[in-house]
Amino acid sequence: MTTIRVNTVSAITVKVAFVALAVLGFGNLALAISGDVGITLLVVVASLRIMRFAPPASSAFAH
């Protein structure tokens, strides 16, 4: 449950930070998109850790 809280708080914190930067005139769209994509990747990686994700031994795409 701790990881879920950390993921939620971190995602909201990043969004609030970018809104604050935009209000102050320091933010732009590219910065907001890169920050959003970055936190999304971190949240997904942390969530996969919860699931104990392991790729299958054999893949249909491996030749």
GIZIUR-V916937 format. One line per field, one symbol per residue. ss: DSSP state (h for helix, s for strand, l for the rest). phi: phi as a letter, one per 20 degrees, with the letter a starting at -180 (. if undefined). burial: # if it has 9 or more other C-alpha atoms within 8 Angstrom, else .. A space follows every 50 residues. Layout:
# GIZIUR-V916937
ss = ???
phi = ???
burial = ???
This chain:
# GIZIUR-V916937
ss = lhhhhhhhhhhhhhhhhhhhhhhhllllhhhhhhhhhhhhhhhhhhhhhh hllllllllllll
phi = .ffffffffffffffffffffffendecffffffffffffffffffffff flfcfffddfefd
burial = ..#...#..##..##..##.##....#....#..##..##..#..###.. .............
